[in-house]
Amino acid sequence: MAVLEPSAGTGNIAAAAVEAGAVVDCVEIDYNLATVLTSRVPGANATSVRDFLDVDPAERDPYNRVVMNPPFSGGKDILHITHALRFLKPGGRLVAVMAAGVIWHQSKAAEKFRALVEERGGEFEPLPAGSFAPATDANTVVVVIPAAE
């Protein structure tokens, strides 16, 4: 299975995907984090050290899965996830951790995103409070979105 992890950080998701037998490509904007990822997860393909939002899907073969934990602040999670959907093969699936506010926030971006998830037959699954403590106390959800047909 071909997997993309955008905003890969130090590679926690990439490591799990490689361990499960996937071929994993990573993108990470921070050089230091990318260096840690490369040494920590030698089974992941070369890490692109750049902003994921600057990566053009035409530069890569499409993926069976995109698995991600994008930045949350200022609605960046919605922006990153929407961009990441463009990297999926037909029949593929995106799985992402995101800020829980997306399920109730009344902003146009959140409403449009919820409509996209519903239109594609996706779903939100709230995670328990403190799931990522002590790194953050933000409430989170996992969103699963199938590729467009």
N, CA, C and O atoms as a GROMACS GRO file, in nm:
protein
  596
    1MET      N    1   0.084  -0.117   0.000
    1MET     CA    2   0.000   0.000   0.000
    1MET      C    3   0.089   0.124   0.000
    1MET      O    4   0.185   0.131   0.078
    2ALA      N    5   0.060   0.218  -0.084
    2ALA     CA    6   0.134   0.344  -0.091
    2ALA      C    7   0.067   0.446   0.002
    2ALA      O    8  -0.052   0.474  -0.010
    3VAL      N    9   0.146   0.500   0.096
    3VAL     CA   10   0.094   0.591   0.198
    3VAL      C   11   0.173   0.721   0.195
    3VAL      O   12   0.295   0.722   0.179
    4LEU      N   13   0.102   0.832   0.211
    4LEU     CA   14   0.162   0.964   0.226
    4LEU      C   15   0.135   1.014   0.366
    4LEU      O   16   0.022   1.009   0.415
    5GLU      N   17   0.243   1.064   0.432
    5GLU     CA   18   0.224   1.134   0.558
    5GLU      C   19   0.273   1.278   0.542
    5GLU      O   20   0.393   1.304   0.548
    6PRO      N   21   0.179   1.372   0.520
    6PRO     CA   22   0.218   1.513   0.515
    6PRO      C   23   0.241   1.566   0.656
    6PRO      O   24   0.185   1.514   0.752
    7SER      N   25   0.324   1.669   0.669
    7SER     CA   26   0.353   1.728   0.801
    7SER      C   27   0.392   1.617   0.897
    7SER      O   28   0.332   1.602   1.004
    8ALA      N   29   0.493   1.540   0.858
    8ALA     CA   30   0.525   1.414   0.925
    8ALA      C   31   0.595   1.428   1.059
    8ALA      O   32   0.603   1.330   1.133
    9GLY      N   33   0.646   1.545   1.092
    9GLY     CA   34   0.713   1.560   1.221
    9GLY      C   35   0.828   1.463   1.235
    9GLY      O   36   0.910   1.450   1.144
   10THR      N   37   0.835   1.394   1.347
   10THR     CA   38   0.943   1.298   1.370
   10THR      C   39   0.907   1.157   1.324
   10THR      O   40   0.985   1.064   1.344
   11GLY      N   41   0.790   1.140   1.264
   11GLY     CA   42   0.758   1.013   1.199
   11GLY      C   43   0.682   0.911   1.278
   11GLY      O   44   0.691   0.792   1.248
   12ASN      N   45   0.605   0.952   1.378
   12ASN     CA   46   0.529   0.853   1.455
   12ASN      C   47   0.431   0.776   1.366
   12ASN      O   48   0.422   0.653   1.375
   13ILE      N   49   0.359   0.847   1.282
   13ILE     CA   50   0.263   0.780   1.193
   13ILE      C   51   0.338   0.700   1.087
   13ILE      O   52   0.301   0.586   1.057
   14ALA      N   53   0.443   0.758   1.031
   14ALA     CA   54   0.522   0.689   0.928
   14ALA      C   55   0.578   0.558   0.982
   14ALA      O   56   0.575   0.456   0.912
   15ALA      N   57   0.628   0.559   1.104
   15ALA     CA   58   0.685   0.438   1.164
   15ALA      C   59   0.579   0.328   1.174
   15ALA      O   60   0.608   0.213   1.141
   16ALA      N   61   0.460   0.363   1.217
   16ALA     CA   62   0.352   0.263   1.228
   16ALA      C   63   0.314   0.209   1.090
   16ALA      O   64   0.290   0.089   1.075
   17ALA      N   65   0.308   0.297   0.990
   17ALA     CA   66   0.272   0.253   0.855
   17ALA      C   67   0.379   0.162   0.795
   17ALA      O   68   0.347   0.061   0.733
   18VAL      N   69   0.507   0.197   0.814
   18VAL     CA   70   0.616   0.113   0.766
   18VAL      C   71   0.612  -0.023   0.835
   18VAL      O   72   0.629  -0.127   0.771
   19GLU      N   73   0.588  -0.022   0.966
   19GLU     CA   74   0.580  -0.148   1.041
   19GLU      C   75   0.467  -0.237   0.990
   19GLU      O   76   0.476  -0.360   0.995
   20ALA      N   77   0.359  -0.173   0.941
   20ALA     CA   78   0.246  -0.249   0.888
   20ALA      C   79   0.270  -0.295   0.744
   20ALA      O   80   0.185  -0.362   0.685
   21GLY      N   81   0.385  -0.258   0.687
   21GLY     CA   82   0.420  -0.306   0.553
   21GLY      C   83   0.394  -0.208   0.441
   21GLY      O   84   0.409  -0.244   0.324
   22ALA      N   85   0.356  -0.085   0.472
   22ALA     CA   86   0.328   0.015   0.369
   22ALA      C   87   0.457   0.077   0.314
   22ALA      O   88   0.560   0.079   0.381
   23VAL      N   89   0.448   0.126   0.192
   23VAL     CA   90   0.553   0.208   0.133
   23VAL      C   91   0.513   0.352   0.163
   23VAL      O   92   0.409   0.399   0.118
   24VAL      N   93   0.597   0.423   0.240
   24VAL     CA   94   0.558   0.553   0.295
   24VAL      C   95   0.645   0.666   0.243
   24VAL      O   96   0.768   0.658   0.249
   25ASP      N   97   0.581   0.770   0.193
   25ASP     CA   98   0.647   0.896   0.158
   25ASP      C   99   0.609   0.999   0.263
   25ASP      O  100   0.496   1.002   0.310
   26CYS      N  101   0.704   1.084   0.299
   26CYS     CA  102   0.680   1.185   0.401
   26CYS      C  103   0.714   1.325   0.350
   26CYS      O  104   0.803   1.342   0.266
   27VAL      N  105   0.642   1.423   0.401
   27VAL     CA  106   0.670   1.564   0.376
   27VAL      C  107   0.676   1.632   0.512
   27VAL      O  108   0.586   1.615   0.595
   28GLU      N  109   0.782   1.709   0.536
   28GLU     CA  110   0.796   1.782   0.662
   28GLU      C  111   0.867   1.914   0.634
   28GLU      O  112   0.974   1.916   0.573
   29ILE      N  113   0.808   2.024   0.679
   29ILE     CA  114   0.862   2.157   0.653
   29ILE      C  115   0.987   2.188   0.735
   29ILE      O  116   1.072   2.265   0.690
   30ASP      N  117   0.998   2.131   0.854
   30ASP     CA  118   1.108   2.163   0.945
   30ASP      C  119   1.226   2.069   0.921
   30ASP      O  120   1.214   1.948   0.938
   31TYR      N  121   1.341   2.124   0.882
   31TYR     CA  122   1.459   2.044   0.851
   31TYR      C  123   1.501   1.956   0.968
   31TYR      O  124   1.533   1.838   0.949
   32ASN      N  125   1.499   2.010   1.089
   32ASN     CA  126   1.542   1.933   1.206
   32ASN      C  127   1.450   1.814   1.232
   32ASN      O  128   1.497   1.704   1.262
   33LEU      N  129   1.320   1.836   1.222
   33LEU     CA  130   1.225   1.724   1.240
   33LEU      C  131   1.243   1.620   1.129
   33LEU      O  132   1.238   1.500   1.154
   34ALA      N  133   1.264   1.668   1.006
   34ALA     CA  134   1.284   1.576   0.893
   34ALA      C  135   1.410   1.492   0.912
   34ALA      O  136   1.412   1.374   0.875
   35THR      N  137   1.513   1.550   0.970
   35THR     CA  138   1.638   1.477   0.997
   35THR      C  139   1.613   1.367   1.100
   35THR      O  140   1.662   1.255   1.085
   36VAL      N  141   1.538   1.400   1.205
   36VAL     CA  142   1.504   1.300   1.307
   36VAL      C  143   1.422   1.188   1.242
   36VAL      O  144   1.448   1.070   1.264
   37LEU      N  145   1.323   1.226   1.163
   37LEU     CA  146   1.236   1.127   1.097
   37LEU      C  147   1.320   1.033   1.011
   37LEU      O  148   1.301   0.911   1.017
   38THR      N  149   1.410   1.087   0.931
   38THR     CA  150   1.490   1.005   0.840
   38THR      C  151   1.574   0.903   0.915
   38THR      O  152   1.587   0.789   0.872
   39SER      N  153   1.632   0.944   1.028
   39SER     CA  154   1.714   0.849   1.103
   39SER      C  155   1.628   0.753   1.185
   39SER      O  156   1.668   0.639   1.207
   40ARG      N  157   1.513   0.799   1.228
   40ARG     CA  158   1.426   0.718   1.314
   40ARG      C  159   1.344   0.616   1.235
   40ARG      O  160   1.314   0.508   1.286
   41VAL      N  161   1.308   0.650   1.113
   41VAL     CA  162   1.223   0.564   1.030
   41VAL      C  163   1.294   0.539   0.896
   41VAL      O  164   1.254   0.593   0.793
   42PRO      N  165   1.398   0.457   0.899
   42PRO     CA  166   1.474   0.436   0.775
   42PRO      C  167   1.391   0.370   0.664
   42PRO      O  168   1.428   0.379   0.547
   43GLY      N  169   1.282   0.306   0.698
   43GLY     CA  170   1.198   0.242   0.597
   43GLY      C  171   1.109   0.338   0.521
   43GLY      O  172   1.048   0.299   0.421
   44ALA      N  173   1.100   0.463   0.565
   44ALA     CA  174   1.019   0.563   0.494
   44ALA      C  175   1.102   0.618   0.378
   44ALA      O  176   1.224   0.631   0.388
   45ASN      N  177   1.035   0.650   0.268
   45ASN     CA  178   1.104   0.707   0.153
   45ASN      C  179   1.153   0.846   0.186
   45ASN      O  180   1.108   0.908   0.282
   46ALA      N  181   1.244   0.895   0.105
   46ALA     CA  182   1.306   1.025   0.129
   46ALA      C  183   1.201   1.130   0.165
   46ALA      O  184   1.098   1.143   0.100
   47THR      N  185   1.232   1.202   0.269
   47THR     CA  186   1.142   1.305   0.318
   47THR      C  187   1.160   1.432   0.235
   47THR      O  188   1.273   1.477   0.214
   48SER      N  189   1.051   1.489   0.187
   48SER     CA  190   1.055   1.619   0.122
   48SER      C  191   1.055   1.724   0.232
   48SER      O  192   0.962   1.730   0.312
   49VAL      N  193   1.158   1.807   0.235
   49VAL     CA  194   1.166   1.912   0.336
   49VAL      C  195   1.110   2.039   0.273
   49VAL      O  196   1.181   2.118   0.212
   50ARG      N  197   0.979   2.056   0.290
   50ARG     CA  198   0.908   2.170   0.233
   50ARG      C  199   0.768   2.178   0.292
   50ARG      O  200   0.722   2.086   0.358
   51ASP      N  201   0.703   2.289   0.266
   51ASP     CA  202   0.566   2.307   0.311
   51ASP      C  203   0.476   2.217   0.227
   51ASP      O  204   0.477   2.225   0.104
   52PHE      N  205   0.398   2.133   0.293
   52PHE     CA  206   0.311   2.041   0.220
   52PHE      C  207   0.216   2.114   0.127
   52PHE      O  208   0.183   2.063   0.020
   53LEU      N  209   0.171   2.233   0.166
   53LEU     CA  210   0.078   2.307   0.081
   53LEU      C  211   0.142   2.351  -0.050
   53LEU      O  212   0.070   2.388  -0.144
   54ASP      N  213   0.275   2.347  -0.059
   54ASP     CA  214   0.345   2.381  -0.183
   54ASP      C  215   0.371   2.259  -0.271
   54ASP      O  216   0.424   2.273  -0.382
   55VAL      N  217   0.335   2.140  -0.224
   55VAL     CA  218   0.357   2.018  -0.301
   55VAL      C  219   0.240   2.002  -0.399
   55VAL      O  220   0.124   2.005  -0.359
   56ASP      N  221   0.272   1.983  -0.525
   56ASP     CA  222   0.173   1.966  -0.630
   56ASP      C  223   0.145   1.816  -0.646
   56ASP      O  224   0.238   1.737  -0.663
   57PRO      N  225   0.018   1.775  -0.640
   57PRO     CA  226  -0.013   1.632  -0.657
   57PRO      C  227   0.040   1.574  -0.788
   57PRO      O  228   0.065   1.454  -0.796
   58ALA      N  229   0.057   1.657  -0.890
   58ALA     CA  230   0.108   1.609  -1.019
   58ALA      C  231   0.254   1.565  -1.008
   58ALA      O  232   0.304   1.494  -1.097
   59GLU      N  233   0.324   1.605  -0.901
   59GLU     CA  234   0.464   1.566  -0.880
   59GLU      C  235   0.477   1.422  -0.832
   59GLU      O  236   0.588   1.368  -0.832
   60ARG      N  237   0.369   1.359  -0.792
   60ARG     CA  238   0.374   1.227  -0.728
   60ARG      C  239   0.270   1.133  -0.786
   60ARG      O  240   0.168   1.176  -0.840
   61ASP      N  241   0.298   1.004  -0.774
   61ASP     CA  242   0.194   0.906  -0.806
   61ASP      C  243   0.092   0.913  -0.693
   61ASP      O  244   0.127   0.941  -0.579
   62PRO      N  245  -0.035   0.888  -0.724
   62PRO     CA  246  -0.137   0.894  -0.618
   62PRO      C  247  -0.119   0.782  -0.516
   62PRO      O  248  -0.056   0.680  -0.543
   63TYR      N  249  -0.177   0.804  -0.400
   63TYR     CA  250  -0.160   0.714  -0.284
   63TYR      C  251  -0.290   0.641  -0.251
   63TYR      O  252  -0.400   0.691  -0.275
   64ASN      N  253  -0.273   0.520  -0.194
   64ASN     CA  254  -0.388   0.446  -0.142
   64ASN      C  255  -0.442   0.510  -0.015
   64ASN      O  256  -0.562   0.511   0.010
   65ARG      N  257  -0.349   0.564   0.065
   65ARG     CA  258  -0.386   0.625   0.192
   65ARG      C  259  -0.305   0.752   0.215
   65ARG      O  260  -0.188   0.761   0.179
   66VAL      N  261  -0.370   0.849   0.276
   66VAL     CA  262  -0.302   0.964   0.334
   66VAL      C  263  -0.338   0.960   0.481
   66VAL      O  264  -0.455   0.962   0.518
   67VAL      N  265  -0.235   0.956   0.566
   67VAL     CA  266  -0.256   0.949   0.710
   67VAL      C  267  -0.180   1.066   0.769
   67VAL      O  268  -0.060   1.082   0.745
   68MET      N  269  -0.252   1.150   0.849
   68MET     CA  270  -0.188   1.276   0.888
   68MET      C  271  -0.238   1.333   1.019
   68MET      O  272  -0.348   1.305   1.066
   69ASN      N  273  -0.151   1.415   1.077
   69ASN     CA  274  -0.181   1.494   1.195
   69ASN      C  275  -0.132   1.636   1.162
   69ASN      O  276  -0.024   1.676   1.205
   70PRO      N  277  -0.213   1.711   1.086
   70PRO     CA  278  -0.168   1.842   1.038
   70PRO      C  279  -0.169   1.947   1.149
   70PRO      O  280  -0.224   1.924   1.257
   71PRO      N  281  -0.106   2.062   1.122
   71PRO     CA  282  -0.115   2.172   1.220
   71PRO      C  283  -0.261   2.215   1.236
   71PRO      O  284  -0.337   2.216   1.138
   72PHE      N  285  -0.300   2.251   1.358
   72PHE     CA  286  -0.441   2.287   1.386
   72PHE      C  287  -0.468   2.437   1.381
   72PHE      O  288  -0.576   2.478   1.339
   73SER      N  289  -0.372   2.517   1.421
   73SER     CA  290  -0.398   2.659   1.446
   73SER      C  291  -0.455   2.731   1.325
   73SER      O  292  -0.414   2.707   1.211
   74GLY      N  293  -0.551   2.819   1.352
   74GLY     CA  294  -0.608   2.903   1.248
   74GLY      C  295  -0.675   2.829   1.134
   74GLY      O  296  -0.679   2.879   1.022
   75GLY      N  297  -0.727   2.711   1.160
   75GLY     CA  298  -0.795   2.635   1.056
   75GLY      C  299  -0.700   2.569   0.957
   75GLY      O  300  -0.742   2.524   0.850
   76LYS      N  301  -0.572   2.563   0.992
   76LYS     CA  302  -0.475   2.500   0.901
   76LYS      C  303  -0.506   2.353   0.879
   76LYS      O  304  -0.473   2.298   0.774
   77ASP      N  305  -0.568   2.290   0.978
   77ASP     CA  306  -0.600   2.147   0.960
   77ASP      C  307  -0.695   2.127   0.842
   77ASP      O  308  -0.674   2.036   0.762
   78ILE      N  309  -0.797   2.211   0.831
   78ILE     CA  310  -0.891   2.200   0.719
   78ILE      C  311  -0.818   2.223   0.587
   78ILE      O  312  -0.839   2.149   0.491
   79LEU      N  313  -0.734   2.323   0.582
   79LEU     CA  314  -0.659   2.356   0.461
   79LEU      C  315  -0.567   2.241   0.420
   79LEU      O  316  -0.564   2.204   0.303
   80HIS      N  317  -0.493   2.185   0.515
   80HIS     CA  318  -0.402   2.074   0.485
   80HIS      C  319  -0.477   1.949   0.442
   80HIS      O  320  -0.436   1.881   0.348
   81ILE      N  321  -0.586   1.919   0.510
   81ILE     CA  322  -0.662   1.797   0.477
   81ILE      C  323  -0.727   1.810   0.339
   81ILE      O  324  -0.726   1.715   0.261
   82THR      N  325  -0.783   1.926   0.311
   82THR     CA  326  -0.845   1.947   0.179
   82THR      C  327  -0.740   1.932   0.068
   82THR      O  328  -0.768   1.873  -0.036
   83HIS      N  329  -0.621   1.986   0.091
   83HIS     CA  330  -0.513   1.972  -0.007
   83HIS      C  331  -0.472   1.825  -0.020
   83HIS      O  332  -0.450   1.776  -0.130
   84ALA      N  333  -0.463   1.755   0.092
   84ALA     CA  334  -0.418   1.616   0.092
   84ALA      C  335  -0.514   1.523   0.016
   84ALA      O  336  -0.471   1.422  -0.039
   85LEU      N  337  -0.640   1.557   0.012
   85LEU     CA  338  -0.736   1.474  -0.062
   85LEU      C  339  -0.700   1.463  -0.210
   85LEU      O  340  -0.738   1.367  -0.277
   86ARG      N  341  -0.628   1.560  -0.259
   86ARG     CA  342  -0.590   1.562  -0.401
   86ARG      C  343  -0.483   1.458  -0.434
   86ARG      O  344  -0.452   1.437  -0.552
   87PHE      N  345  -0.425   1.394  -0.333
   87PHE     CA  346  -0.318   1.298  -0.352
   87PHE      C  347  -0.367   1.153  -0.352
   87PHE      O  348  -0.286   1.060  -0.366
   88LEU      N  349  -0.497   1.132  -0.335
   88LEU     CA  350  -0.552   0.996  -0.325
   88LEU      C  351  -0.584   0.934  -0.459
   88LEU      O  352  -0.629   1.002  -0.552
   89LYS      N  353  -0.560   0.803  -0.468
   89LYS     CA  354  -0.607   0.723  -0.582
   89LYS      C  355  -0.758   0.704  -0.568
   89LYS      O  356  -0.811   0.715  -0.458
   90PRO      N  357  -0.828   0.678  -0.678
   90PRO     CA  358  -0.968   0.637  -0.665
   90PRO      C  359  -0.974   0.513  -0.574
   90PRO      O  360  -0.894   0.421  -0.589
   91GLY      N  361  -1.067   0.513  -0.482
   91GLY     CA  362  -1.078   0.403  -0.386
   91GLY      C  363  -0.990   0.423  -0.264
   91GLY      O  364  -0.994   0.343  -0.171
   92GLY      N  365  -0.910   0.530  -0.263
   92GLY     CA  366  -0.823   0.558  -0.150
   92GLY      C  367  -0.899   0.618  -0.033
   92GLY      O  368  -1.020   0.641  -0.039
   93ARG      N  369  -0.824   0.644   0.074
   93ARG     CA  370  -0.887   0.694   0.196
   93ARG      C  371  -0.788   0.783   0.271
   93ARG      O  372  -0.669   0.753   0.279
   94LEU      N  373  -0.839   0.893   0.324
   94LEU     CA  374  -0.761   0.982   0.408
   94LEU      C  375  -0.806   0.965   0.552
   94LEU      O  376  -0.926   0.958   0.580
   95VAL      N  377  -0.711   0.960   0.644
   95VAL     CA  378  -0.739   0.952   0.787
   95VAL      C  379  -0.655   1.061   0.852
   95VAL      O  380  -0.533   1.065   0.834
   96ALA      N  381  -0.720   1.150   0.928
   96ALA     CA  382  -0.647   1.261   0.989
   96ALA      C  383  -0.699   1.292   1.129
   96ALA      O  384  -0.818   1.278   1.158
   97VAL      N  385  -0.606   1.334   1.214
   97VAL     CA  386  -0.641   1.392   1.343
   97VAL      C  387  -0.658   1.540   1.320
   97VAL      O  388  -0.578   1.602   1.250
   98MET      N  389  -0.764   1.598   1.377
   98MET     CA  390  -0.784   1.742   1.362
   98MET      C  391  -0.852   1.799   1.485
   98MET      O  392  -0.902   1.725   1.570
   99ALA      N  393  -0.854   1.931   1.494
   99ALA     CA  394  -0.918   1.997   1.606
   99ALA      C  395  -1.068   1.964   1.608
   99ALA      O  396  -1.133   1.962   1.504
  100ALA      N  397  -1.120   1.936   1.727
  100ALA     CA  398  -1.260   1.896   1.740
  100ALA      C  399  -1.359   2.006   1.703
  100ALA      O  400  -1.474   1.978   1.671
  101GLY      N  401  -1.314   2.130   1.707
  101GLY     CA  402  -1.404   2.242   1.674
  101GLY      C  403  -1.467   2.230   1.538
  101GLY      O  404  -1.571   2.291   1.513
  102VAL      N  405  -1.406   2.155   1.448
  102VAL     CA  406  -1.460   2.141   1.313
  102VAL      C  407  -1.600   2.081   1.314
  102VAL      O  408  -1.678   2.105   1.222
  103ILE      N  409  -1.634   2.003   1.416
  103ILE     CA  410  -1.766   1.937   1.416
  103ILE      C  411  -1.878   2.027   1.466
  103ILE      O  412  -1.995   1.994   1.450
  104TRP      N  413  -1.843   2.143   1.526
  104TRP     CA  414  -1.948   2.234   1.574
  104TRP      C  415  -1.929   2.379   1.532
  104TRP      O  416  -2.023   2.459   1.541
  105HIS      N  417  -1.810   2.416   1.488
  105HIS     CA  418  -1.782   2.555   1.455
  105HIS      C  419  -1.870   2.601   1.339
  105HIS      O  420  -1.896   2.525   1.247
  106GLN      N  421  -1.915   2.727   1.344
  106GLN     CA  422  -2.007   2.779   1.243
  106GLN      C  423  -1.939   2.861   1.134
  106GLN      O  424  -2.007   2.928   1.057
  107SER      N  425  -1.807   2.858   1.125
  107SER     CA  426  -1.737   2.931   1.019
  107SER      C  427  -1.772   2.868   0.884
  107SER      O  428  -1.809   2.751   0.876
  108LYS      N  429  -1.759   2.948   0.780
  108LYS     CA  430  -1.787   2.897   0.645
  108LYS      C  431  -1.693   2.781   0.610
  108LYS      O  432  -1.734   2.684   0.548
  109ALA      N  433  -1.566   2.794   0.652
  109ALA     CA  434  -1.470   2.688   0.622
  109ALA      C  435  -1.509   2.557   0.689
  109ALA      O  436  -1.503   2.451   0.626
  110ALA      N  437  -1.550   2.562   0.816
  110ALA     CA  438  -1.589   2.440   0.888
  110ALA      C  439  -1.717   2.381   0.827
  110ALA      O  440  -1.727   2.260   0.809
  111GLU      N  441  -1.814   2.467   0.796
  111GLU     CA  442  -1.939   2.418   0.737
  111GLU      C  443  -1.913   2.352   0.601
  111GLU      O  444  -1.968   2.247   0.570
  112LYS      N  445  -1.829   2.415   0.520
  112LYS     CA  446  -1.796   2.360   0.389
  112LYS      C  447  -1.721   2.227   0.404
  112LYS      O  448  -1.744   2.134   0.327
  113PHE      N  449  -1.632   2.219   0.503
  113PHE     CA  450  -1.557   2.096   0.525
  113PHE      C  451  -1.650   1.983   0.570
  113PHE      O  452  -1.639   1.871   0.521
  114ARG      N  453  -1.740   2.012   0.663
  114ARG     CA  454  -1.836   1.908   0.707
  114ARG      C  455  -1.919   1.858   0.590
  114ARG      O  456  -1.947   1.739   0.579
  115ALA      N  457  -1.959   1.950   0.502
  115ALA     CA  458  -2.037   1.911   0.384
  115ALA      C  459  -1.955   1.820   0.293
  115ALA      O  460  -2.008   1.724   0.238
  116LEU      N  461  -1.826   1.850   0.276
  116LEU     CA  462  -1.738   1.766   0.195
  116LEU      C  463  -1.727   1.626   0.254
  116LEU      O  464  -1.737   1.527   0.181
  117VAL      N  465  -1.708   1.618   0.385
  117VAL     CA  466  -1.696   1.488   0.451
  117VAL      C  467  -1.826   1.408   0.430
  117VAL      O  468  -1.821   1.290   0.397
  118GLU      N  469  -1.938   1.473   0.450
  118GLU     CA  470  -2.068   1.405   0.432
  118GLU      C  471  -2.088   1.361   0.287
  118GLU      O  472  -2.132   1.249   0.262
  119GLU      N  473  -2.056   1.449   0.193
  119GLU     CA  474  -2.073   1.419   0.051
  119GLU      C  475  -1.991   1.297   0.008
  119GLU      O  476  -2.034   1.219  -0.078
  120ARG      N  477  -1.875   1.281   0.068
  120ARG     CA  478  -1.788   1.168   0.032
  120ARG      C  479  -1.816   1.043   0.115
  120ARG      O  480  -1.751   0.940   0.095
  121GLY      N  481  -1.912   1.050   0.206
  121GLY     CA  482  -1.942   0.934   0.289
  121GLY      C  483  -1.842   0.914   0.401
  121GLY      O  484  -1.823   0.803   0.450
  122GLY      N  485  -1.775   1.024   0.442
  122GLY     CA  486  -1.677   1.017   0.548
  122GLY      C  487  -1.742   1.027   0.685
  122GLY      O  488  -1.864   1.032   0.697
  123GLU      N  489  -1.658   1.031   0.788
  123GLU     CA  490  -1.711   1.040   0.924
  123GLU      C  491  -1.608   1.102   1.018
  123GLU      O  492  -1.488   1.100   0.993
  124PHE      N  493  -1.660   1.157   1.126
  124PHE     CA  494  -1.580   1.212   1.234
  124PHE      C  495  -1.594   1.121   1.354
  124PHE      O  496  -1.703   1.073   1.384
  125GLU      N  497  -1.483   1.096   1.424
  125GLU     CA  498  -1.486   1.018   1.547
  125GLU      C  499  -1.415   1.099   1.656
  125GLU      O  500  -1.293   1.115   1.651
  126PRO      N  501  -1.490   1.150   1.754
  126PRO     CA  502  -1.427   1.226   1.863
  126PRO      C  503  -1.331   1.138   1.942
  126PRO      O  504  -1.359   1.021   1.968
  127LEU      N  505  -1.218   1.195   1.979
  127LEU     CA  506  -1.120   1.125   2.063
  127LEU      C  507  -1.138   1.169   2.208
  127LEU      O  508  -1.186   1.279   2.232
  128PRO      N  509  -1.100   1.085   2.303
  128PRO     CA  510  -1.113   1.124   2.445
  128PRO      C  511  -1.031   1.249   2.476
  128PRO      O  512  -0.925   1.272   2.418
  129ALA      N  513  -1.080   1.330   2.568
  129ALA     CA  514  -1.008   1.448   2.613
  129ALA      C  515  -0.869   1.406   2.661
  129ALA      O  516  -0.853   1.302   2.725
  130GLY      N  517  -0.769   1.487   2.628
  130GLY     CA  518  -0.633   1.457   2.671
  130GLY      C  519  -0.561   1.352   2.589
  130GLY      O  520  -0.457   1.302   2.631
  131SER      N  521  -0.614   1.316   2.475
  131SER     CA  522  -0.552   1.210   2.393
  131SER      C  523  -0.408   1.240   2.355
  131SER      O  524  -0.329   1.147   2.335
  132PHE      N  525  -0.372   1.367   2.344
  132PHE     CA  526  -0.237   1.403   2.303
  132PHE      C  527  -0.160   1.479   2.411
  132PHE      O  528  -0.060   1.544   2.383
  133ALA      N  529  -0.209   1.469   2.536
  133ALA     CA  530  -0.139   1.531   2.649
  133ALA      C  531  -0.010   1.453   2.673
  133ALA      O  532  -0.009   1.332   2.652
  134PRO      N  533   0.096   1.514   2.714
  134PRO     CA  534   0.107   1.655   2.753
  134PRO      C  535   0.141   1.748   2.637
  134PRO      O  536   0.152   1.869   2.658
  135ALA      N  537   0.157   1.696   2.515
  135ALA     CA  538   0.193   1.782   2.402
  135ALA      C  539   0.090   1.891   2.378
  135ALA      O  540   0.125   2.006   2.348
  136THR      N  541  -0.038   1.856   2.391
  136THR     CA  542  -0.145   1.954   2.375
  136THR      C  543  -0.267   1.907   2.452
  136THR      O  544  -0.290   1.787   2.468
  137ASP      N  545  -0.346   2.003   2.499
  137ASP     CA  546  -0.472   1.966   2.564
  137ASP      C  547  -0.590   1.993   2.471
  137ASP      O  548  -0.706   1.991   2.514
  138ALA      N  549  -0.562   2.018   2.342
  138ALA     CA  550  -0.667   2.043   2.245
  138ALA      C  551  -0.756   1.920   2.230
  138ALA      O  552  -0.708   1.807   2.226
  139ASN      N  553  -0.887   1.943   2.223
  139ASN     CA  554  -0.979   1.834   2.194
  139ASN      C  555  -0.966   1.801   2.046
  139ASN      O  556  -0.953   1.890   1.962
  140THR      N  557  -0.970   1.672   2.015
  140THR     CA  558  -0.945   1.629   1.879
  140THR      C  559  -1.049   1.529   1.830
  140THR      O  560  -1.122   1.468   1.909
  141VAL      N  561  -1.053   1.514   1.700
  141VAL     CA  562  -1.134   1.412   1.633
  141VAL      C  563  -1.047   1.346   1.526
  141VAL      O  564  -0.947   1.402   1.482
  142VAL      N  565  -1.087   1.227   1.487
  142VAL     CA  566  -1.029   1.163   1.370
  142VAL      C  567  -1.133   1.175   1.260
  142VAL      O  568  -1.250   1.142   1.281
  143VAL      N  569  -1.091   1.221   1.144
  143VAL     CA  570  -1.180   1.226   1.029
  143VAL      C  571  -1.131   1.123   0.928
  143VAL      O  572  -1.011   1.110   0.904
  144VAL      N  573  -1.225   1.050   0.870
  144VAL     CA  574  -1.196   0.953   0.765
  144VAL      C  575  -1.275   0.997   0.643
  144VAL      O  576  -1.396   1.015   0.649
  145ILE      N  577  -1.203   1.015   0.530
  145ILE     CA  578  -1.268   1.065   0.408
  145ILE      C  579  -1.226   0.977   0.290
  145ILE      O  580  -1.108   0.968   0.258
  146PRO      N  581  -1.321   0.912   0.226
  146PRO     CA  582  -1.289   0.836   0.105
  146PRO      C  583  -1.252   0.932  -0.010
  146PRO      O  584  -1.294   1.047  -0.012
  147ALA      N  585  -1.172   0.882  -0.104
  147ALA     CA  586  -1.136   0.958  -0.224
  147ALA      C  587  -1.259   0.986  -0.306
  147ALA      O  588  -1.359   0.914  -0.297
  148ALA      N  589  -1.252   1.090  -0.386
  148ALA     CA  590  -1.360   1.119  -0.481
  148ALA      C  591  -1.366   1.006  -0.583
  148ALA      O  592  -1.264   0.947  -0.619
  149GLU      N  593  -1.484   0.977  -0.627
  149GLU     CA  594  -1.499   0.869  -0.729
  149GLU      C  595  -1.463   0.920  -0.865
  149GLU      O  596  -1.470   0.845  -0.963
   0.00000   0.00000   0.00000
